[in-house]
Amino acid sequence: MILAAIKEYDQLGRDAFLERYGFREARDYFIIHNGRGYDSKAIAGVAYRGVDGHVLRASEFSGGAATVGRVLGHLGFLLGSRQDASPAAAFLEKIRDLDTAVSNGRPKRHQPLTLLWALGRAAHRAERLVPWDVTRAEISALIKEFGLPGDRPTPEYPVLKLTHFGLWTLPDHPEPPRPSGSPPLGWMSRNQPVSGLREWVYELVAEEQAVRSQASAYLLEKYFPDEDQNTLLIRVGLGDIDEEPLPPPDEARTPGRRSATVQRIVRDNALSRLIKTLHDHTCQMCGVRLLLPNGPYAEGAHIRPLGSPHDGYDVAGNLLCLCPNDHVLFDQGAVIVEDDLTVVNRLTGESTGALRTVPGHDIDPQYLTYHRNLY
């Protein structure tokens, strides 16, 4: 019924469709279908004629998230807040709008961990819908390891929260309880539902590496700024995919070259690969994108070095995506980056431009300050 209404909308055009059935233009909710946005209340009202033969008038029902949004979501349709939103944009908007509980002024991590777990499964094309005993055990383990101090390992709440938010589904249970109080614990235990990402979300993040990387980077930055982000990526299954090639081996390496190569391999971890994917392997300083016979190549450069005596953190805000030349110049202090992201050649004192940035990767100024003070 919904698809038939969408087909008529396409045939008539937006203005004629809304005028014919007496609906105003939507402001907040649009169905995103095949890359186009459709006024959700109008589509729902027209589709209703398949139920009892007549179109619902706009005054006969509410078009909000709790009514039309909930019904369309349970039917598997993607809703966005802009008519021109793509599925990727709508998904990333939802990631940024997660409604998480707060503990001691910090957002709780149950939903982000659940999503990262699901992103890892999608990246490996594991089954989308998972039995509850498996889901509960695996997400509980993540909450115990990476949750806030004192957090209870209760995956029931994030699963139900994400279901009502439109990113998750319990296909055999169209009316699951709200995620509050103790009833959800008993309900999930009795029903043992299979659950997982909605199909459109799963297919999007399984196919689109860039979208998966943007979502992962945002969740890491927002909810896990003081965790070992590389370890977390590995734990959720995002650490051994999207490998990139290293330069071909040099048979005439000296022991010193071997040592440098070991350092490079250590830096090319899961978090480094995620950052390089976000930048499409393009150097943030010079804009060069190196293309080798077996794929693009860039390097992850820690701003504040890891290990003693610097004790830098392996977090996204402490990483840059650089070409090998600029990586060496940066590591040796020939170039520095100001807090406003201006790149300065220390040998000449001249600016070489602004550091290139992408959504989802914010540089932490504290690390830039440390690097400048180091030299």
N, C-alpha and C positions, 0 to 999 in steps of 0.2 A: 504493500500500500504506500509506504514511504517512497520507494523507488518510482512508483507510477506517478506520484505527485511531483517528484523531482524531474521526471521526464517531461511532464506538462509544463513545468516552470521553464525548462530549457526551450521548449517549443514556442511558448508565448513571449518569453522575456520577463525580466523581473517586474517592471512597471505594470505590464498588462496582467500578469498573474495576480499581483497584489490588488490591483483595481477590480479585477473580476470577482474576487472572493472577499473583498472588503477588509484587507489587512494593511496595517501600516508597516513601514520599513522597520526591521529589527535593529535594535541598538546594542544588545548585549550578547545574544546567542545565535550562532550560525552553524548549520550542518556543513561540515567540510567533506565533500564527496568528489572524488576524481579531481582534486586540486581546485575545486570551486566552492564558494560559500553560498548557502541558501538560507533564507529567513526561516528559522526553525519553527516558530509558532505558526506561520502560514502553512508550511509544509505539513505540520502535524494536523492542523485543522482540516486541510483538504484531504489528507490521507484517511481521516476518520470516516469519510463516506463509505469506505470499504467495510466498516463495522455495521452501520445500520442505514446506509444509503443516502445520508445527507452530510453536507460539509458543516463542521462546527464554526459558528461565528466567533469573531475575536472576543466578544463580550461574554461568551459562554464558558471560557476557561482561561486559566493563568498560563503564561508562557515562560515562567521562571525555571530555575535549575531544579527545584523540588518537584515539578510536574512534567513539563515537556522534556526538560533536560534529563530527568531520571528515566523516563520511558524510552527516549531515543538512545540513551546510553546503554540500557539493558538490551536493546535491539542490536547493539554493536556499532552504532553510528558515532562518529567523532564530532564533538562540538567545540567550536572555537569562539573567541570573543570579537573576531574581526572577519568581515566578509571575504577579505583577500588573503586570509591565513592559509598557509599550506599545512598538510598534516605534520610536517616537521616543526613548523612554527607553533602550531597549536600544542603539540606535545611538549616542546621546550617551555612554552608559556605555563603549562600546567606544572612542570617541574619547578619553575620559579615561584609558583603560587601555592606550594604545599602548605597545608594548615597543620603544623606540628605543635604538639604540646611543649611547654617550657618548664625546665627544672633549674632552679637557682639562676635564672636569667639566661640560660642556654637552651637552644632548641633541641628537643629530644631526637634521637637518631633511629627510631624504629622504622619509620617510613623510608628514609634514605637508604638504610641497610637492606630493606626488603626490595627496593627498586634496584639497587646495585646487584643484588643477588640475581634478580630476574634479568637484568641486562647481561650479566655473565652467561646465563643460560641461553639467552637469545643469540649472543655472539657465537656460541658453539652449536647453534641449531638444536639444542636439547628440547625435549618435549615442552610445549607451552603450558599445558595443564598438568599439575603435579598433585599427587595424593596428599591429603592433609598431614599424615604422619611424617612424610618426607619434608614437606614445607616447614612444618613446625620445628622439626629437629634442626634443620639447617639454618633457619633464620634465628632460632633461639641461640645457637652456637655463636652466630655473628654478634648478636646483642650482648652476650656475655663477654665477648672479646673486645668489641669496639663501641659498646654503648657507654652512656655516661655512668659515673659511679652511682651505685645503688639502683640502677635500672633493673626492673624485672623482665626476664625473657618471655614476653607475652606477644607472640606474632599475631594472635587473634586480632588485636586492635589495629595494627597497621594494614593488615589484609582487608579488614572491613572498611577502614577509613579510605583506602585507595579504591575499593570497590564503589563506595558512594561518591567518590571524587571522579570516577569515570576512567581510571587507568587500569583497573583490575576487574576480574570477573569470576563469579561463582556460577557457572552456566546452569547447574541443576537447581539453583536456589535464587529465583528472581527477586525475592523480598527478604534479604538477609537483615539481621538486626543492626541497629546503630552501634557504633563502637564506644559504648560508655557503660560504666558500672560492671557488675559481675555476670549478667545474663549472656553476653557474647561468649564467655569462656565455656559455659555449659552447652550453648547452642553449637559451637564449633566441635566440641567433644562428641556430642550426640550425632551430629550430621556427617562429620568427617568429609567435608566437601573437597572435591578437586578444585583447584583454582590456579590462576596465573594471569599474566598480562592480557589485556584485551587483544583480540586478533590483530587489529590495525596497528596497535602499539608494538606488538611482537614483530610483525613483518617489517615495520619501519626501522626499528633498531637493529634487527637482524641483517637487513639489507644495506642500511646507510651507516657506514662506519663513522662518518663525520658527525651525524646526529647522536650516535651512541657516545662518541667522545665528548661532545659538548655537554650532554646530560651528565656523564660521569664526572667531568671536570667541575661543573657547577656544584654537584652534590658534595664532592670532596672539599671544595673551597668553603662552601656555606656551613657544612656540618662537621667536618673533620679537620679543622685547621691545625690542630696540635697532635694529630695521629701520624703514624708512619703510613703515608698514603700509598706507597708502593706495596707494602705488605697487604693492605686492605684490598687493593686491586687484584693481587694474586689470590687472596682468599676467596674472592667472589668470582673468580674465573676470568678476569679481564687482564691477566698478566702474561698469558702465553699465546696471545693471538696478535694479529696485525704486525707480525715480525717484519722488519725491514733489513735489507742487505747491508753487510759491512763491506768496506773496500776489499778487493781481492788480496790474498796474502802475499807477502814479500818474502821469497825464499832466502834472500840475503839479509834478513833482519839481524841486527846486532842485539845483544842482550838488552840494551837500552830501549830499542824499538819494541821488544817484547813487553817490557814493563809498561810502556805507554799504551800498548794495545790492551793489556789487562785493565788499565784504568778506563779505557773507552768502553769495554764490555761491561764493566761494573756500572757505568753511568747509563748504559742503554737498557734501563730496566722498564718495567711496565708503565710507571708514571712518566718517564722520559718519552716513551713511545706515544703515550696519550697526548702529551703536549705537542709533539712533532706532528701528530695527525691533525690536531686543532689548527696548526699553522700551515697545513698542507706541505710540510717539509720545506718551507720557505724561510730564509734567514730573516730574523727580526731586525737586523742592522742594515744589511745591504740589499735585501730583497731577492737574492739569488736562490734559485731552486735547482739543485744539482740532480741530474737524471742519469743514473747508471744503467747498464744493459739490463739489470734485473730489478730496476725500480728506483724511486727517488731516495735521496740520502740527505740527512741533516744530523746534527748532533745536539744532545741535551746538555746545556751548560749550567752548572750550579753557580748561582751568584755568590752566595757564601759557601765556600767549599765544605764538603762533608769530611768527617773525621777530625782527629786532633791535629792541630790546635784550634781549628776554626769551629768545629762542632755545628756545622750548618744542618738544617733539617731537610729531609727528602719530601718536600711539599711543592705543590704547583707554583706557589708564589715565590719560590726560590729557584725557579728554572727559566731558562731562555732557550729558544730554538734558534740555533746558529749554524752557519756554514762552517767547515773546518777552519778556514782562514780567520774569520771573526772570533771563533772559539779560542784560538791560540792568542789572538790579540787581547781578548777580554781576560783570559786566565793570567796573562803576563802583565796586565795593567796598562797596556798601550792604549786601551780605550776604557772609558768609564761611562756610566749612565746616571744622569741627574734624576732627582725625584720627579721632575716633570717629564721624564722619559727622553730627554735630549741626550743624544750620544755625542761624546766629546773625545777627540783625539788628544791624548795627554802630551804627545810629542810636539804638536803644533798649537794646542790650546783652542783649536777651531771645532765648531760643531759640524758633525757630518749628517745631521738630520735627526728626526724623531724615531724612536724605537717603534716598530710596527706592532700593532696589537690586534687581537681578535676577541670576539665575545666569548666569555667562559674562561678566559685566562688573564687574571689580574696579577701584576707584579707587586710584591709586598715591598714598600719603600725601606723598611728596616734592613733588608738584605742589600739593597743598593747602597745605603749609607755605610754598611759594614765593608762592602767592596771598595768604595771610595777611600775610606779611612785606612784600608789595608795598604794602599799605595800612596 
